[in-house]
Each structure stands twice: as C-alpha cells, then as structure tokens.
Amino acid sequence: MLISTPALCSQGNEQLQARSKTLRLARLLDSSIRLPGGYRVGIDGVVGLIPGVGDVVGGALSSLILYKAYRMGLPKRALLLMGGNILIEGISKNALFPR
C-alpha cells in the first residue's frame, strides 16, 4: 500500500522544480539565441567573447549546474564526466588564448 504524505509530495515536487530550473539554465547557456541558418548559441558563447570575465562567468555557471546535479543525486561517473568537461574547457581556453 502506498501512502502519500504532503512531505513526500512536496519533496518530489521540489526535486522536479530543481530539475526544471537546471534544464532552463543549461538551455540558456547552450542554445538560447537563434542565429540565421538554424544555428543556436547560448549566452555562454556570447559572454565568452569578453576577455577574462567570460571564462569566469562560464566556469561558475557550469559549476553551478554540476553542483545541482550532485544535489539531485546524479551518479558519480556522470559527475566526474561533467567536472572533467568543465576542467578541460577551462584549461583549453587559457592554453589556446592566453592573456
């Protein structure tokens, strides 16, 4: 027998809301701006054009998504892959385009 309590329902609802907010943030960063020809870019690409500031803002927002994924209980392997991607992006930006 399944017993539904307000606490359990609100906890599930909070998790769905957190997931929805995280997906909206990811979309904003990756594909929120439509370009001619059907291409899409996000604000991460636009903010990344600003020297220094773009790298910090992009890395911080990516780290926020990683933290939210950790809080939602994503498997450790997925978290490691996400963290590795963030690290590689940060290193490659600084190695290819030093200030």
N, CA, C and O atoms as a Tinker XYZ file with bonds, in Angstrom:
   396  protein
     1  N      0.846000   -1.175000    0.000000    73     2
     2  CA     0.000000    0.000000    0.000000    64     1     3
     3  C      0.892000    1.238000    0.000000    63     2     4     5
     4  O      1.818000    1.341000    0.804000    81     3
     5  N      0.618000    2.152000   -0.880000    73     3     6
     6  CA     1.378000    3.387000   -0.998000    64     5     7
     7  C      0.673000    4.486000   -0.229000    63     6     8     9
     8  O     -0.502000    4.767000   -0.465000    81     7
     9  N      1.384000    5.099000    0.682000    73     7    10
    10  CA     0.812000    6.186000    1.466000    64     9    11
    11  C      1.455000    7.488000    1.005000    63    10    12    13
    12  O      2.679000    7.622000    1.005000    81    11
    13  N      0.636000    8.424000    0.618000    73    11    14
    14  CA     1.133000    9.709000    0.147000    64    13    15
    15  C      0.984000   10.743000    1.251000    63    14    16    17
    16  O     -0.114000   10.987000    1.752000    81    15
    17  N      2.088000   11.334000    1.615000    73    15    18
    18  CA     2.028000   12.391000    2.624000    64    17    19
    19  C      2.421000   13.705000    1.972000    63    18    20    21
    20  O      3.139000   13.703000    0.972000    81    19
    21  N      1.967000   14.830000    2.517000    73    19    22
    22  CA     2.343000   16.120000    1.936000    64    21    23
    23  C      3.846000   16.322000    1.878000    63    22    24    25
    24  O      4.347000   16.939000    0.938000    81    23
    25  N      4.579000   15.812000    2.869000    73    23    26
    26  CA     6.032000   15.984000    2.876000    64    25    27
    27  C      6.668000   15.258000    1.700000    63    26    28    29
    28  O      7.564000   15.795000    1.048000    81    27
    29  N      6.203000   14.022000    1.420000    73    27    30
    30  CA     6.759000   13.272000    0.306000    64    29    31
    31  C      6.401000   13.918000   -1.020000    63    30    32    33
    32  O      7.236000   13.991000   -1.922000    81    31
    33  N      5.183000   14.380000   -1.142000    73    31    34
    34  CA     4.761000   15.027000   -2.386000    64    33    35
    35  C      5.525000   16.323000   -2.607000    63    34    36    37
    36  O      5.947000   16.607000   -3.727000    81    35
    37  N      5.708000   17.110000   -1.558000    73    35    38
    38  CA     6.417000   18.376000   -1.728000    64    37    39
    39  C      7.893000   18.137000   -2.027000    63    38    40    41
    40  O      8.513000   18.906000   -2.760000    81    39
    41  N      8.460000   17.059000   -1.453000    73    39    42
    42  CA     9.859000   16.756000   -1.733000    64    41    43
    43  C     10.027000   16.374000   -3.198000    63    42    44    45
    44  O     10.974000   16.822000   -3.845000    81    43
    45  N      9.127000   15.556000   -3.730000    73    43    46
    46  CA     9.179000   15.192000   -5.134000    64    45    47
    47  C      8.956000   16.401000   -6.026000    63    46    48    49
    48  O      9.592000   16.530000   -7.072000    81    47
    49  N      8.055000   17.286000   -5.616000    73    47    50
    50  CA     7.777000   18.495000   -6.372000    64    49    51
    51  C      8.984000   19.424000   -6.364000    63    50    52    53
    52  O      9.305000   20.031000   -7.386000    81    51
    53  N      9.650000   19.538000   -5.233000    73    51    54
    54  CA    10.861000   20.374000   -5.140000    64    53    55
    55  C     11.955000   19.836000   -6.053000    63    54    56    57
    56  O     12.671000   20.606000   -6.694000    81    55
    57  N     12.084000   18.518000   -6.111000    73    55    58
    58  CA    13.105000   17.921000   -6.965000    64    57    59
    59  C     12.781000   18.168000   -8.442000    63    58    60    61
    60  O     13.680000   18.432000   -9.240000    81    59
    61  N     11.504000   18.081000   -8.801000    73    59    62
    62  CA    11.107000   18.370000  -10.178000    64    61    63
    63  C     11.355000   19.829000  -10.526000    63    62    64    65
    64  O     11.798000   20.140000  -11.631000    81    63
    65  N     11.069000   20.726000   -9.585000    73    63    66
    66  CA    11.314000   22.145000   -9.821000    64    65    67
    67  C     12.804000   22.423000   -9.971000    63    66    68    69
    68  O     13.201000   23.201000  -10.838000    81    67
    69  N     13.635000   21.797000   -9.139000    73    67    70
    70  CA    15.090000   21.983000   -9.226000    64    69    71
    71  C     15.605000   21.468000  -10.570000    63    70    72    73
    72  O     16.463000   22.095000  -11.191000    81    71
    73  N     15.085000   20.335000  -11.012000    73    71    74
    74  CA    15.498000   19.778000  -12.310000    64    73    75
    75  C     15.091000   20.710000  -13.446000    63    74    76    77
    76  O     15.864000   20.947000  -14.374000    81    75
    77  N     13.881000   21.230000  -13.365000    73    75    78
    78  CA    13.386000   22.132000  -14.395000    64    77    79
    79  C     14.235000   23.408000  -14.468000    63    78    80    81
    80  O     14.572000   23.868000  -15.558000    81    79
    81  N     14.578000   23.975000  -13.307000    73    79    82
    82  CA    15.412000   25.179000  -13.279000    64    81    83
    83  C     16.797000   24.899000  -13.850000    63    82    84    85
    84  O     17.358000   25.731000  -14.563000    81    83
    85  N     17.348000   23.728000  -13.538000    73    83    86
    86  CA    18.672000   23.370000  -14.035000    64    85    87
    87  C     18.648000   23.189000  -15.551000    63    86    88    89
    88  O     19.572000   23.617000  -16.244000    81    87
    89  N     17.601000   22.561000  -16.064000    73    87    90
    90  CA    17.483000   22.392000  -17.515000    64    89    91
    91  C     17.320000   23.745000  -18.215000    63    90    92    93
    92  O     17.866000   23.948000  -19.299000    81    91
    93  N     16.576000   24.669000  -17.604000    73    91    94
    94  CA    16.425000   26.007000  -18.191000    64    93    95
    95  C     17.760000   26.734000  -18.214000    63    94    96    97
    96  O     18.085000   27.408000  -19.192000    81    95
    97  N     18.541000   26.603000  -17.137000    73    95    98
    98  CA    19.856000   27.237000  -17.100000    64    97    99
    99  C     20.770000   26.648000  -18.173000    63    98   100   101
   100  O     21.490000   27.382000  -18.849000    81    99
   101  N     20.741000   25.335000  -18.328000    73    99   102
   102  CA    21.568000   24.684000  -19.355000    64   101   103
   103  C     21.166000   25.161000  -20.749000    63   102   104   105
   104  O     22.028000   25.421000  -21.588000    81   103
   105  N     19.866000   25.276000  -20.998000    73   103   106
   106  CA    19.402000   25.762000  -22.299000    64   105   107
   107  C     19.834000   27.204000  -22.523000    63   106   108   109
   108  O     20.263000   27.564000  -23.619000    81   107
   109  N     19.722000   28.029000  -21.487000    73   107   110
   110  CA    20.140000   29.425000  -21.587000    64   109   111
   111  C     21.619000   29.519000  -21.938000    63   110   112   113
   112  O     22.009000   30.346000  -22.763000    81   111
   113  N     22.430000   28.693000  -21.330000    73   111   114
   114  CA    23.870000   28.718000  -21.573000    64   113   115
   115  C     24.245000   28.160000  -22.940000    63   114   116   117
   116  O     25.205000   28.624000  -23.554000    81   115
   117  N     23.495000   27.164000  -23.425000    73   115   118
   118  CA    23.917000   26.435000  -24.630000    64   117   119
   119  C     23.183000   26.800000  -25.908000    63   118   120   121
   120  O     23.788000   26.777000  -26.980000    81   119
   121  N     21.902000   27.136000  -25.837000    73   119   122
   122  CA    21.161000   27.267000  -27.099000    64   121   123
   123  C     19.998000   28.251000  -27.039000    63   122   124   125
   124  O     18.963000   28.013000  -27.661000    81   123
   125  N     20.142000   29.320000  -26.326000    73   123   126
   126  CA    19.015000   30.240000  -26.152000    64   125   127
   127  C     18.894000   31.300000  -27.238000    63   126   128   129
   128  O     17.849000   31.941000  -27.349000    81   127
   129  N     19.924000   31.499000  -28.035000    73   127   130
   130  CA    19.909000   32.552000  -29.056000    64   129   131
   131  C     19.895000   31.905000  -30.437000    63   130   132   133
   132  O     20.790000   31.136000  -30.789000    81   131
   133  N     18.868000   32.228000  -31.206000    73   131   134
   134  CA    18.749000   31.672000  -32.561000    64   133   135
   135  C     19.479000   32.571000  -33.550000    63   134   136   137
   136  O     19.320000   33.791000  -33.538000    81   135
   137  N     20.279000   31.949000  -34.402000    73   135   138
   138  CA    21.013000   32.663000  -35.441000    64   137   139
   139  C     20.445000   32.301000  -36.812000    63   138   140   141
   140  O     19.794000   31.266000  -36.959000    81   139
   141  N     20.686000   33.140000  -37.809000    73   139   142
   142  CA    20.237000   32.791000  -39.163000    64   141   143
   143  C     20.844000   31.466000  -39.615000    63   142   144   145
   144  O     21.984000   31.147000  -39.277000    81   143
   145  N     20.083000   30.713000  -40.369000    73   143   146
   146  CA    20.568000   29.429000  -40.849000    64   145   147
   147  C     20.232000   28.283000  -39.924000    63   146   148   149
   148  O     20.675000   27.157000  -40.149000    81   147
   149  N     19.459000   28.546000  -38.888000    73   147   150
   150  CA    19.048000   27.487000  -37.977000    64   149   151
   151  C     20.036000   27.168000  -36.869000    63   150   152   153
   152  O     19.824000   26.225000  -36.107000    81   151
   153  N     21.108000   27.935000  -36.767000    73   151   154
   154  CA    22.091000   27.696000  -35.706000    64   153   155
   155  C     21.617000   28.321000  -34.404000    63   154   156   157
   156  O     20.867000   29.296000  -34.398000    81   155
   157  N     22.069000   27.740000  -33.309000    73   155   158
   158  CA    21.720000   28.273000  -31.992000    64   157   159
   159  C     22.991000   28.362000  -31.147000    63   158   160   161
   160  O     23.839000   27.470000  -31.185000    81   159
   161  N     23.107000   29.424000  -30.405000    73   159   162
   162  CA    24.189000   29.584000  -29.434000    64   161   163
   163  C     23.561000   30.042000  -28.124000    63   162   164   165
   164  O     22.417000   30.494000  -28.094000    81   163
   165  N     24.308000   29.922000  -27.070000    73   163   166
   166  CA    23.818000   30.352000  -25.776000    64   165   167
   167  C     24.588000   31.556000  -25.277000    63   166   168   169
   168  O     25.519000   32.037000  -25.923000    81   167
   169  N     24.179000   32.029000  -24.114000    73   167   170
   170  CA    24.859000   33.203000  -23.578000    64   169   171
   171  C     26.283000   32.867000  -23.147000    63   170   172   173
   172  O     27.115000   33.765000  -23.018000    81   171
   173  N     26.574000   31.586000  -22.922000    73   171   174
   174  CA    27.940000   31.209000  -22.573000    64   173   175
   175  C     28.890000   31.572000  -23.710000    63   174   176   177
   176  O     29.993000   32.062000  -23.467000    81   175
   177  N     28.473000   31.338000  -24.934000    73   175   178
   178  CA    29.300000   31.685000  -26.086000    64   177   179
   179  C     29.451000   33.179000  -26.270000    63   178   180   181
   180  O     30.516000   33.657000  -26.661000    81   179
   181  N     28.392000   33.918000  -25.991000    73   179   182
   182  CA    28.426000   35.371000  -26.146000    64   181   183
   183  C     29.258000   36.003000  -25.035000    63   182   184   185
   184  O     30.104000   36.859000  -25.294000    81   183
   185  N     29.013000   35.578000  -23.800000    73   183   186
   186  CA    29.774000   36.125000  -22.666000    64   185   187
   187  C     31.237000   35.699000  -22.769000    63   186   188   189
   188  O     32.130000   36.416000  -22.316000    81   187
   189  N     31.479000   34.535000  -23.365000    73   187   190
   190  CA    32.851000   34.055000  -23.546000    64   189   191
   191  C     33.701000   34.946000  -24.429000    63   190   192   193
   192  O     34.928000   34.844000  -24.425000    81   191
   193  N     33.056000   35.818000  -25.185000    73   191   194
   194  CA    33.812000   36.752000  -26.030000    64   193   195
   195  C     34.477000   37.867000  -25.225000    63   194   196   197
   196  O     35.397000   38.524000  -25.712000    81   195
   197  N     34.014000   38.079000  -24.001000    73   195   198
   198  CA    34.588000   39.117000  -23.136000    64   197   199
   199  C     35.826000   38.533000  -22.461000    63   198   200   201
   200  O     35.707000   37.585000  -21.685000    81   199
   201  N     37.014000   39.079000  -22.739000    73   199   202
   202  CA    38.238000   38.502000  -22.173000    64   201   203
   203  C     38.226000   38.474000  -20.644000    63   202   204   205
   204  O     37.899000   39.463000  -19.988000    81   203
   205  N     38.588000   37.326000  -20.101000    73   203   206
   206  CA    38.697000   37.181000  -18.657000    64   205   207
   207  C     37.360000   36.958000  -17.987000    63   206   208   209
   208  O     37.161000   35.935000  -17.332000    81   207
   209  N     36.446000   37.889000  -18.135000    73   207   210
   210  CA    35.142000   37.817000  -17.474000    64   209   211
   211  C     34.346000   36.623000  -17.992000    63   210   212   213
   212  O     33.727000   35.900000  -17.212000    81   211
   213  N     34.362000   36.420000  -19.292000    73   211   214
   214  CA    33.597000   35.333000  -19.892000    64   213   215
   215  C     34.014000   33.972000  -19.371000    63   214   216   217
   216  O     33.164000   33.117000  -19.121000    81   215
   217  N     35.313000   33.758000  -19.205000    73   215   218
   218  CA    35.802000   32.480000  -18.695000    64   217   219
   219  C     35.320000   32.233000  -17.272000    63   218   220   221
   220  O     34.902000   31.127000  -16.930000    81   219
   221  N     35.382000   33.260000  -16.459000    73   219   222
   222  CA    34.987000   33.120000  -15.054000    64   221   223
   223  C     33.487000   32.872000  -14.947000    63   222   224   225
   224  O     33.053000   31.974000  -14.224000    81   223
   225  N     32.698000   33.662000  -15.661000    73   223   226
   226  CA    31.240000   33.517000  -15.604000    64   225   227
   227  C     30.820000   32.156000  -16.155000    63   226   228   229
   228  O     29.995000   31.472000  -15.550000    81   227
   229  N     31.377000   31.764000  -17.287000    73   227   230
   230  CA    31.042000   30.469000  -17.875000    64   229   231
   231  C     31.404000   29.311000  -16.960000    63   230   232   233
   232  O     30.623000   28.375000  -16.791000    81   231
   233  N     32.586000   29.377000  -16.375000    73   231   234
   234  CA    33.008000   28.322000  -15.451000    64   233   235
   235  C     32.152000   28.269000  -14.197000    63   234   236   237
   236  O     31.840000   27.189000  -13.695000    81   235
   237  N     31.773000   29.438000  -13.693000    73   235   238
   238  CA    30.932000   29.485000  -12.490000    64   237   239
   239  C     29.547000   28.912000  -12.762000    63   238   240   241
   240  O     29.021000   28.154000  -11.947000    81   239
   241  N     28.954000   29.263000  -13.891000    73   239   242
   242  CA    27.626000   28.752000  -14.211000    64   241   243
   243  C     27.657000   27.258000  -14.506000    63   242   244   245
   244  O     26.731000   26.534000  -14.141000    81   243
   245  N     28.711000   26.793000  -15.163000    73   243   246
   246  CA    28.861000   25.359000  -15.400000    64   245   247
   247  C     29.041000   24.612000  -14.076000    63   246   248   249
   248  O     28.502000   23.521000  -13.892000    81   247
   249  N     29.794000   25.203000  -13.170000    73   247   250
   250  CA    29.990000   24.587000  -11.855000    64   249   251
   251  C     28.693000   24.562000  -11.058000    63   250   252   253
   252  O     28.460000   23.639000  -10.278000    81   251
   253  N     27.854000   25.564000  -11.249000    73   251   254
   254  CA    26.547000   25.591000  -10.584000    64   253   255
   255  C     25.688000   24.426000  -11.067000    63   254   256   257
   256  O     25.013000   23.780000  -10.265000    81   255
   257  N     25.707000   24.158000  -12.355000    73   255   258
   258  CA    24.959000   23.016000  -12.885000    64   257   259
   259  C     25.515000   21.711000  -12.319000    63   258   260   261
   260  O     24.750000   20.809000  -11.975000    81   259
   261  N     26.836000   21.606000  -12.221000    73   259   262
   262  CA    27.462000   20.418000  -11.638000    64   261   263
   263  C     27.030000   20.238000  -10.182000    63   262   264   265
   264  O     26.721000   19.123000   -9.763000    81   263
   265  N     27.007000   21.312000   -9.420000    73   263   266
   266  CA    26.592000   21.243000   -8.017000    64   265   267
   267  C     25.129000   20.807000   -7.905000    63   266   268   269
   268  O     24.787000   19.979000   -7.060000    81   267
   269  N     24.278000   21.363000   -8.753000    73   267   270
   270  CA    22.863000   20.988000   -8.715000    64   269   271
   271  C     22.691000   19.514000   -9.085000    63   270   272   273
   272  O     21.849000   18.823000   -8.511000    81   271
   273  N     23.483000   19.036000  -10.038000    73   271   274
   274  CA    23.422000   17.623000  -10.414000    64   273   275
   275  C     23.846000   16.745000   -9.237000    63   274   276   277
   276  O     23.263000   15.685000   -9.007000    81   275
   277  N     24.845000   17.182000   -8.504000    73   275   278
   278  CA    25.283000   16.455000   -7.304000    64   277   279
   279  C     24.158000   16.410000   -6.269000    63   278   280   281
   280  O     23.886000   15.364000   -5.680000    81   279
   281  N     23.514000   17.547000   -6.057000    73   279   282
   282  CA    22.423000   17.621000   -5.074000    64   281   283
   283  C     21.232000   16.749000   -5.470000    63   282   284   285
   284  O     20.508000   16.253000   -4.607000    81   283
   285  N     21.031000   16.563000   -6.778000    73   283   286
   286  CA    19.914000   15.738000   -7.251000    64   285   287
   287  C     20.255000   14.252000   -7.253000    63   286   288   289
   288  O     19.396000   13.416000   -7.534000    81   287
   289  N     21.510000   13.920000   -6.940000    73   287   290
   290  CA    21.880000   12.519000   -6.816000    64   289   291
   291  C     22.329000   11.847000   -8.101000    63   290   292   293
   292  O     22.174000   10.635000   -8.251000    81   291
   293  N     22.880000   12.610000   -9.026000    73   291   294
   294  CA    23.402000   12.023000  -10.258000    64   293   295
   295  C     24.526000   11.046000   -9.904000    63   294   296   297
   296  O     25.243000   11.273000   -8.929000    81   295
   297  N     24.694000    9.978000  -10.663000    73   295   298
   298  CA    25.768000    9.021000  -10.371000    64   297   299
   299  C     27.149000    9.694000  -10.421000    63   298   300   301
   300  O     27.368000   10.662000  -11.149000    81   299
   301  N     28.062000    9.145000   -9.624000    73   299   302
   302  CA    29.403000    9.728000   -9.534000    64   301   303
   303  C     30.114000    9.755000  -10.887000    63   302   304   305
   304  O     30.848000   10.696000  -11.186000    81   303
   305  N     29.897000    8.735000  -11.693000    73   303   306
   306  CA    30.537000    8.694000  -13.015000    64   305   307
   307  C     30.094000    9.884000  -13.864000    63   306   308   309
   308  O     30.918000   10.527000  -14.514000    81   307
   309  N     28.813000   10.172000  -13.856000    73   307   310
   310  CA    28.301000   11.304000  -14.628000    64   309   311
   311  C     28.860000   12.619000  -14.088000    63   310   312   313
   312  O     29.204000   13.511000  -14.863000    81   311
   313  N     28.951000   12.741000  -12.761000    73   311   314
   314  CA    29.506000   13.957000  -12.154000    64   313   315
   315  C     30.971000   14.132000  -12.533000    63   314   316   317
   316  O     31.418000   15.244000  -12.815000    81   315
   317  N     31.717000   13.024000  -12.539000    73   315   318
   318  CA    33.136000   13.092000  -12.926000    64   317   319
   319  C     33.293000   13.508000  -14.382000    63   318   320   321
   320  O     34.178000   14.296000  -14.716000    81   319
   321  N     32.436000   12.980000  -15.245000    73   319   322
   322  CA    32.495000   13.374000  -16.658000    64   321   323
   323  C     32.162000   14.852000  -16.834000    63   322   324   325
   324  O     32.826000   15.557000  -17.594000    81   323
   325  N     31.137000   15.316000  -16.132000    73   323   326
   326  CA    30.760000   16.726000  -16.211000    64   325   327
   327  C     31.895000   17.609000  -15.700000    63   326   328   329
   328  O     32.259000   18.599000  -16.335000    81   327
   329  N     32.451000   17.238000  -14.543000    73   327   330
   330  CA    33.552000   18.001000  -13.972000    64   329   331
   331  C     34.773000   18.003000  -14.882000    63   330   332   333
   332  O     35.455000   19.019000  -15.019000    81   331
   333  N     35.042000   16.861000  -15.501000    73   331   334
   334  CA    36.154000   16.785000  -16.438000    64   333   335
   335  C     35.957000   17.697000  -17.645000    63   334   336   337
   336  O     36.898000   18.342000  -18.108000    81   335
   337  N     34.731000   17.743000  -18.148000    73   335   338
   338  CA    34.443000   18.639000  -19.268000    64   337   339
   339  C     34.643000   20.102000  -18.891000    63   338   340   341
   340  O     35.187000   20.881000  -19.673000    81   339
   341  N     34.204000   20.471000  -17.692000    73   339   342
   342  CA    34.378000   21.852000  -17.224000    64   341   343
   343  C     35.868000   22.170000  -17.099000    63   342   344   345
   344  O     36.319000   23.245000  -17.496000    81   343
   345  N     36.618000   21.230000  -16.548000    73   343   346
   346  CA    38.063000   21.417000  -16.369000    64   345   347
   347  C     38.772000   21.529000  -17.712000    63   346   348   349
   348  O     39.609000   22.413000  -17.899000    81   347
   349  N     38.450000   20.651000  -18.640000    73   347   350
   350  CA    39.079000   20.688000  -19.970000    64   349   351
   351  C     38.752000   21.995000  -20.674000    63   350   352   353
   352  O     39.622000   22.595000  -21.306000    81   351
   353  N     37.503000   22.441000  -20.569000    73   351   354
   354  CA    37.121000   23.704000  -21.205000    64   353   355
   355  C     37.915000   24.875000  -20.621000    63   354   356   357
   356  O     38.408000   25.729000  -21.357000    81   355
   357  N     38.031000   24.904000  -19.304000    73   355   358
   358  CA    38.773000   25.990000  -18.659000    64   357   359
   359  C     40.249000   25.987000  -19.020000    63   358   360   361
   360  O     40.831000   27.040000  -19.280000    81   359
   361  N     40.855000   24.802000  -19.036000    73   359   362
   362  CA    42.277000   24.702000  -19.368000    64   361   363
   363  C     42.512000   25.041000  -20.836000    63   362   364   365
   364  O     43.451000   25.767000  -21.162000    81   363
   365  N     41.670000   24.524000  -21.717000    73   363   366
   366  CA    41.887000   24.763000  -23.141000    64   365   367
   367  C     41.697000   26.231000  -23.506000    63   366   368   369
   368  O     42.409000   26.748000  -24.367000    81   367
   369  N     40.755000   26.904000  -22.869000    73   367   370
   370  CA    40.579000   28.347000  -23.140000    64   369   371
   371  C     41.825000   29.126000  -22.745000    63   370   372   373
   372  O     42.273000   30.012000  -23.473000    81   371
   373  N     42.371000   28.792000  -21.602000    73   371   374
   374  CA    43.540000   29.515000  -21.121000    64   373   375
   375  C     44.812000   29.115000  -21.865000    63   374   376   377
   376  O     45.721000   29.930000  -22.021000    81   375
   377  N     44.883000   27.861000  -22.325000    73   375   378
   378  CA    46.079000   27.433000  -23.058000    64   377   379
   379  C     46.080000   27.963000  -24.484000    63   378   380   381
   380  O     47.125000   28.349000  -25.007000    81   379
   381  N     44.906000   27.981000  -25.114000    73   379   382
   382  CA    44.833000   28.422000  -26.510000    64   381   383
   383  C     44.807000   29.935000  -26.653000    63   382   384   385
   384  O     45.323000   30.491000  -27.622000    81   383
   385  N     44.201000   30.587000  -25.677000    73   383   386
   386  CA    44.070000   32.048000  -25.743000    64   385   387
   387  C     44.590000   32.698000  -24.475000    63   386   388   389
   388  O     43.804000   33.254000  -23.708000    81   387
   389  N     45.893000   32.643000  -24.232000    73   387   390
   390  CA    46.429000   33.235000  -23.003000    64   389   391
   391  C     46.272000   34.766000  -23.028000    63   390   392   393
   392  O     46.216000   35.397000  -24.083000    81   391
   393  N     46.208000   35.315000  -21.834000    73   391   394
   394  CA    46.050000   36.769000  -21.733000    64   393   395
   395  C     47.378000   37.449000  -21.686000    63   394   396
   396  O     47.441000   38.676000  -21.601000    81   395
